[in-house]
Amino acid sequence: MTTNIKKNFTKIANCRQRLEGREPTFPIEYQKRRGEQEPSPEMPFTVDNQAKIKPLSYRELRVSFERLIRFKSPFDKIERVYREIIIKHSIEPKINSKNFRELNFCEINYIFKHIWDESVAVLGEKNTGNYGLNLYLAFEEMKTFSAGNFLKSVNLEASSEFNDAEKLFMAYKMDSPPNLQGCLDLLACNNDLSENAGRLAWLSNIIDKEKLSVNSPDLKEKLEKIYLQACNYRKKTGVLYPVELLVLVEGITEEILLPVFSEFAGVNFKKNGIKILSSGGKNQVLRLYKKLSREINLPILMLFDSDASKEAEYIKNSLRSIDDIYVIAKGEFEDILPDKLICKTVNVHYRLVGKINLFEIAGSEKKSHTLMELWKKKGFGEFKKAEFARIVADNISKKSDMSEELETIFSIINSKIFKSF
């Protein structure tokens, strides 16, 4: 979609007049420097009252709303959520995978809004013109994802002052905004709010009181105030959002167990906005870091098994100042779990089948291999890391269930959180 972005970004910049009260010039100059013709201010693709669409069902609307508010780059959402809905629900004119690529951002926003708002209206929620929720979510995305870096990624020469990029991003988000508030109200009426949607329902009352408007001279101040209240709500309820730190790990074991250990380490992941992402291996962690470090403003901590020491050393030269790496001293994550915790876990869960003793796992070089053999020997069935991690999670009950190396990891996580505030 990058080529299309370069060719058609001008119309988003034209929306800056809503925020600045003047006509923008920079994107047009950008095109002139490359010998391109100045684009027409008219919308080449329109959706009128005769356009035919297939409204989203309640279930489709609920799932799509969750996808729109989850932790994902706003431009990934265009490529996935917006694209999927437009292709699936446009009838006449019909948008397919090929001609979707010809649409610019403003056209995509315009068509998506038409389909979304009609779907919400069919289900009983009219558009009241309240876009405060859209403004706040755009601001939250901007705090998390780098609008400035996005502009650089499409070779647009943004001003060195982040405020210009910020204005451009907000203009894009508020060009033909969909009726998110109506959808949220619909879900609330059906007592069908997820944890994240529930926090937005709570925040919407504060947003309404602030009377947000793109033309308000104190808009950013108001949004910062709401964001602070969102963080306080997260600390009280453990709702995770807004996210403050990313932890990238290799496997499912870390993804399951680190949040559970965090409750006893004094760094509760959800209350502190720590999101953990498992990648499936050391190379995948590196690829994910390279992608995310260009997209987000948040600090990132990478956690590697010991066999990734060379890769970790290599990536150190590319780390941002806010990021960090931790390499397990020996083995993989299962190897830093206390032997006593493993024995307790297995003996509680499999007490009717058999039990294991400390000497059977103590000193083993790779615990996952040892456990695999023990599972066969004791008749526990096939050893699966994810299943084992969930069993361990159920048996973590106190801080002493953590090893020294786990405490070291959480000490680093705690320091990253402290720096981010």
C-alpha distance (Angstrom), angle and dihedral (degrees) to the residues before:
residue distance angle dihedral
M1 . . .
T2 3.81 . .
T3 3.83 95.2 .
N4 3.77 90.9 51.5
I5 3.81 90.1 48.9
K6 3.80 91.9 53.4
K7 3.80 92.7 48.4
N8 3.79 99.1 44.1
F9 3.80 108.6 30.0
T10 3.82 91.8 104.5
K11 3.80 94.6 83.9
I12 3.77 91.9 58.3
A13 3.77 89.8 51.7
N14 3.80 88.8 51.0
C15 3.79 86.8 62.3
R16 3.81 89.0 63.8
Q17 3.79 88.5 86.4
R18 3.81 86.0 77.0
L19 3.77 87.9 63.2
E20 3.80 101.9 31.5
G21 3.80 104.4 28.8
R22 3.80 92.8 -128.0
E23 3.78 141.3 84.9
P24 3.83 113.0 -93.4
T25 3.78 119.8 -127.4
F26 3.77 108.2 178.3
P27 3.84 100.7 84.6
I28 3.82 91.5 46.2
E29 3.80 90.0 50.3
Y30 3.78 87.4 48.6
Q31 3.79 90.2 57.6
K32 3.82 93.5 43.6
R33 3.81 90.8 54.8
R34 3.79 86.9 59.3
G35 3.77 94.0 47.1
E36 3.79 94.8 -109.0
Q37 3.77 123.0 147.1
E38 3.81 116.1 -105.6
P39 3.81 106.7 -100.9
S40 3.76 123.2 -114.7
P41 3.82 114.0 -102.7
E42 3.80 89.8 -138.4
M43 3.76 121.1 97.7
P44 3.82 106.0 -111.7
F45 3.78 92.3 -159.3
T46 3.77 119.9 48.2
V47 3.77 135.6 -178.4
D48 3.79 112.5 -150.2
N49 3.77 134.6 175.9
Q50 3.82 90.4 -82.5
A51 3.79 94.1 58.1
K52 3.78 112.6 115.1
I53 3.76 123.0 -138.6
K54 3.78 138.3 166.8
P55 3.83 106.9 -125.1
L56 3.78 118.5 -130.6
S57 3.78 115.6 -106.3
Y58 3.80 119.1 -119.9
R59 3.79 90.5 -100.6
E60 3.81 92.6 48.5
L61 3.80 90.2 48.7
R62 3.81 92.6 49.8
V63 3.82 93.2 48.5
S64 3.81 92.2 45.2
F65 3.81 92.0 49.0
E66 3.81 89.6 54.5
R67 3.80 90.0 49.7
L68 3.79 90.8 51.1
I69 3.81 94.7 52.4
R70 3.80 99.5 40.2
F71 3.81 126.8 101.0
K72 3.79 102.1 -77.4
S73 3.78 135.8 118.3
P74 3.83 109.8 -88.7
F75 3.78 88.4 -128.9
D76 3.80 92.0 52.5
K77 3.80 86.2 54.2
I78 3.81 89.7 56.6
E79 3.78 90.6 51.2
R80 3.79 93.8 46.6
V81 3.82 116.2 20.5
Y82 3.80 99.4 28.2
R83 3.79 93.2 40.6
E84 3.80 94.1 47.6
I85 3.81 94.2 49.0
I86 3.80 95.2 44.2
I87 3.82 93.5 49.0
K88 3.79 94.4 43.7
H89 3.81 99.4 42.0
S90 3.80 105.4 35.3
I91 3.81 112.7 96.3
E92 3.79 107.4 164.8
P93 2.97 117.1 43.1
K94 3.80 87.4 25.1
I95 3.79 117.6 -142.2
N96 3.79 115.4 -156.5
S97 3.80 134.2 176.1
K98 3.79 91.8 -87.0
N99 3.80 102.1 48.6
F100 3.81 91.8 38.6
R101 3.82 85.4 71.3
E102 3.79 89.4 59.2
L103 3.81 93.3 58.7
N104 3.78 120.9 95.3
F105 3.79 123.9 -139.2
C106 3.79 95.2 -93.7
E107 3.79 92.1 51.0
I108 3.80 91.1 48.5
N109 3.81 90.6 50.1
Y110 3.81 91.1 47.2
I111 3.82 95.3 50.5
F112 3.78 93.6 41.7
K113 3.80 91.4 50.8
H114 3.81 90.9 51.7
I115 3.82 92.8 52.2
W116 3.80 94.1 41.4
D117 3.81 97.0 46.7
E118 3.80 93.0 45.8
S119 3.81 89.9 50.8
V120 3.82 92.1 50.4
A121 3.82 90.7 46.8
V122 3.81 92.8 50.5
L123 3.80 88.0 55.8
G124 3.80 91.3 52.9
E125 3.82 107.3 -93.4
K126 3.79 116.1 114.6
N127 3.79 123.4 -153.6
T128 3.80 107.1 -104.7
G129 3.79 93.1 -177.8
N130 3.81 91.5 -111.1
Y131 3.80 106.1 145.4
G132 3.79 99.1 160.5
L133 3.81 90.5 111.6
N134 3.81 90.5 53.4
L135 3.80 90.4 51.5
Y136 3.78 93.3 50.0
L137 3.82 93.9 46.6
A138 3.81 89.6 49.3
F139 3.80 88.7 52.5
E140 3.81 92.0 48.0
E141 3.80 89.9 50.6
M142 3.79 89.6 49.1
K143 3.82 90.8 52.6
T144 3.80 89.0 52.4
F145 3.79 105.1 32.8
S146 3.78 123.2 46.7
A147 3.80 112.4 -116.3
G148 3.81 88.7 -178.2
N149 3.79 92.7 55.0
F150 3.77 90.0 47.6
L151 3.80 90.7 56.4
K152 3.80 89.7 50.0
S153 3.80 90.5 50.0
V154 3.80 90.6 60.6
N155 3.83 92.2 44.8
L156 3.78 95.8 -112.0
E157 3.77 111.1 148.2
A158 3.79 100.1 -127.1
S159 3.75 121.1 -172.2
S160 3.78 116.7 -92.0
E161 3.81 86.9 -120.2
F162 3.78 108.7 87.1
N163 3.80 91.2 -146.0
D164 3.80 91.1 74.8
A165 3.78 92.0 53.2
E166 3.78 88.5 44.5
K167 3.79 91.5 54.6
L168 3.78 92.2 47.6
F169 3.79 91.6 50.8
M170 3.81 93.0 48.5
A171 3.80 90.3 48.4
Y172 3.80 90.3 54.0
K173 3.80 92.0 48.3
M174 3.81 93.2 48.2
D175 3.79 96.3 46.4
S176 3.83 104.3 107.2
P177 3.84 94.6 -16.1
P178 3.83 115.6 -158.2
N179 3.80 120.7 -122.2
L180 3.81 97.2 -97.6
Q181 3.81 93.1 154.2
G182 3.81 90.9 56.9
C183 3.80 90.7 51.4
L184 3.81 91.1 48.0
D185 3.81 90.3 50.4
L186 3.79 89.7 49.8
L187 3.81 92.0 52.8
A188 3.81 91.1 45.8
C189 3.82 91.5 52.2
N190 3.80 88.2 54.6
N191 3.83 93.4 46.5
D192 3.79 85.8 -121.5
L193 3.78 102.7 130.8
S194 3.79 121.2 139.7
E195 3.79 119.5 -145.8
N196 3.80 91.7 -93.5
A197 3.82 94.2 43.0
G198 3.81 88.7 48.5
R199 3.80 92.0 57.9
L200 3.82 89.6 49.7
A201 3.81 89.8 51.6
W202 3.81 87.9 52.7
L203 3.82 91.5 46.7
S204 3.81 93.3 46.7
N205 3.81 90.1 72.2
I206 3.82 90.0 56.0
I207 3.81 91.1 43.5
D208 3.81 90.8 53.4
K209 3.80 91.7 51.9
E210 3.80 91.4 52.6
K211 3.85 91.3 54.2
L212 3.79 93.1 -144.1
S213 3.78 118.3 -151.0
V214 3.80 132.3 170.0
N215 3.79 87.8 -129.6
S216 3.81 95.5 55.6
P217 3.81 111.5 115.3
D218 3.81 89.4 -146.7
L219 3.83 95.3 45.6
K220 3.80 95.5 120.6
E221 3.79 91.8 47.9
K222 3.80 90.8 52.3
L223 3.82 91.8 47.1
E224 3.81 91.5 50.1
K225 3.79 88.9 51.8
I226 3.82 91.9 52.0
Y227 3.81 90.9 45.1
L228 3.81 90.3 54.7
Q229 3.81 89.8 52.1
A230 3.82 89.1 49.1
C231 3.82 89.1 54.8
N232 3.82 91.1 49.1
Y233 3.81 89.7 49.5
R234 3.81 89.3 51.8
K235 3.82 91.8 51.5
K236 3.81 90.9 52.2
T237 3.80 99.1 42.3
G238 3.81 105.3 26.7
V239 3.80 92.8 -127.7
L240 3.88 93.3 149.4
Y241 3.82 97.2 -136.0
P242 2.99 132.8 134.2
V243 3.82 89.9 46.5
E244 3.83 116.0 -137.8
L245 3.82 103.6 176.0
L246 3.82 137.7 22.8
V247 3.80 121.8 -146.5
L248 3.81 114.0 -165.0
V249 3.80 115.6 -160.0
E250 3.78 135.7 176.0
G251 3.79 102.5 -126.3
I252 3.77 151.0 22.2
T253 3.82 93.6 -103.3
E254 3.81 92.1 66.5
E255 3.80 92.0 42.6
I256 3.80 91.5 55.5
L257 3.79 100.7 38.2
L258 3.81 106.2 37.4
P259 3.84 94.2 66.0
V260 3.82 90.1 49.3
F261 3.81 93.5 48.6
S262 3.81 88.6 46.9
E263 3.80 90.6 69.1
F264 3.82 89.4 63.6
A265 3.81 95.3 38.1
G266 3.79 94.8 62.9
V267 3.83 92.1 -113.8
N268 3.79 103.8 95.9
F269 3.80 104.4 -165.1
K270 3.79 98.1 -144.8
K271 3.79 97.0 42.7
N272 3.80 90.9 49.1
G273 3.81 95.4 44.3
I274 3.81 95.9 -113.8
K275 3.79 112.8 158.1
I276 3.79 119.2 -165.3
L277 3.81 122.4 -155.4
S278 3.81 123.8 -170.6
S279 3.78 115.0 -153.6
G280 3.79 107.2 -174.3
G281 3.79 100.2 -110.1
K282 3.80 146.4 -4.3
N283 3.82 95.4 -79.3
Q284 3.80 91.1 50.0
V285 3.82 90.0 51.0
L286 3.81 89.7 54.1
R287 3.81 92.5 48.4
L288 3.79 91.7 47.7
Y289 3.79 91.3 49.1
K290 3.80 92.4 51.2
K291 3.80 89.5 52.7
L292 3.81 98.1 43.0
S293 3.80 96.2 42.4
R294 3.80 87.9 62.8
E295 3.80 93.6 46.5
I296 3.78 109.0 40.7
N297 3.79 139.1 57.5
L298 3.81 94.0 -151.2
P299 3.81 125.9 102.4
I300 3.82 115.7 -104.1
L301 3.80 128.0 -150.5
M302 3.81 117.7 -164.6
L303 3.80 119.1 -156.5
F304 3.82 116.7 -161.0
D305 3.79 137.0 -177.0
S306 3.81 114.7 -116.8
D307 3.82 93.4 -99.7
A308 3.82 89.2 67.6
S309 3.82 95.3 63.9
K310 3.83 93.0 113.5
E311 3.80 92.9 48.8
A312 3.80 90.7 46.8
E313 3.79 91.2 51.0
Y314 3.81 90.3 50.1
I315 3.81 95.6 50.2
K316 3.83 92.2 48.7
N317 3.80 88.7 81.7
S318 3.82 89.7 59.2
L319 3.79 98.5 45.7
R320 3.78 120.3 121.9
S321 3.79 114.5 -125.9
I322 3.82 91.0 -106.1
D323 3.82 95.3 52.8
D324 3.79 132.6 84.4
I325 3.82 144.0 -173.5
Y326 3.79 132.3 -142.8
V327 3.81 122.0 -169.6
I328 3.80 117.7 -164.3
A329 3.79 108.0 -116.1
K330 3.80 96.1 -129.4
G331 3.77 131.6 5.8
E332 3.81 125.5 -23.8
F333 3.78 136.6 -48.7
E334 3.81 94.6 -76.1
D335 3.81 87.8 58.3
I336 3.80 93.2 63.2
L337 3.80 93.7 53.3
P338 3.83 111.2 105.3
D339 3.82 113.7 -103.9
K340 3.80 90.5 -132.6
L341 3.81 91.3 55.9
I342 3.81 91.3 50.6
C343 3.80 92.3 49.4
K344 3.80 92.5 46.9
T345 3.80 91.0 48.6
V346 3.80 95.7 49.0
N347 3.79 95.3 42.8
V348 3.80 93.2 50.0
H349 3.78 95.1 45.9
Y350 3.81 99.2 39.8
R351 3.82 98.3 31.5
L352 3.83 92.4 126.9
V353 3.81 92.6 51.5
G354 3.77 104.7 37.8
K355 3.77 145.3 -63.4
I356 3.79 141.0 -118.9
N357 3.79 131.4 -135.7
L358 3.79 130.4 -137.4
F359 3.82 93.4 -113.3
E360 3.81 89.8 59.3
I361 3.82 93.0 64.6
A362 3.82 104.0 21.7
G363 3.80 115.1 111.8
S364 3.79 95.7 6.8
E365 3.80 112.3 149.1
K366 3.79 95.8 -139.7
K367 3.77 113.8 22.5
S368 3.77 95.6 -166.3
H369 3.81 90.0 61.8
T370 3.81 91.7 45.6
L371 3.81 91.2 49.3
M372 3.80 90.7 48.0
E373 3.80 90.0 56.7
L374 3.81 92.7 44.0
W375 3.81 90.9 51.5
K376 3.81 89.3 56.5
K377 3.80 94.1 42.9
K378 3.82 95.3 47.5
G379 3.79 95.6 42.1
F380 3.81 95.3 -115.8
G381 3.80 92.2 137.7
E382 3.79 125.9 -123.5
F383 3.80 116.6 -10.6
K384 3.79 111.1 -124.0
K385 3.79 120.7 -179.1
A386 3.80 96.2 -144.3
E387 3.79 93.3 48.9
F388 3.80 91.1 46.2
A389 3.81 91.2 50.1
R390 3.81 91.7 52.5
I391 3.80 90.9 50.8
V392 3.82 90.7 49.9
A393 3.82 90.2 47.9
D394 3.81 90.0 57.2
N395 3.80 90.5 55.7
I396 3.82 101.3 47.0
S397 3.79 104.1 108.4
K398 3.82 109.5 148.2
K399 3.78 143.6 24.8
S400 3.80 92.1 -102.7
D401 3.82 87.1 67.9
M402 3.81 85.7 75.8
S403 3.81 124.6 87.3
E404 3.80 123.3 -134.8
E405 3.79 91.2 -104.0
L406 3.79 91.5 53.0
E407 3.79 88.7 52.3
T408 3.81 88.9 52.0
I409 3.81 91.0 52.2
F410 3.79 91.8 50.7
S411 3.78 90.5 47.4
I412 3.82 88.4 58.9
I413 3.81 91.5 46.1
N414 3.79 90.2 50.4
S415 3.81 91.1 51.8
K416 3.83 91.0 51.1
I417 3.79 91.2 52.1
F418 3.80 92.2 47.5
K419 3.82 90.8 52.6
S420 3.81 93.1 48.4
F421 3.82 93.5 59.1
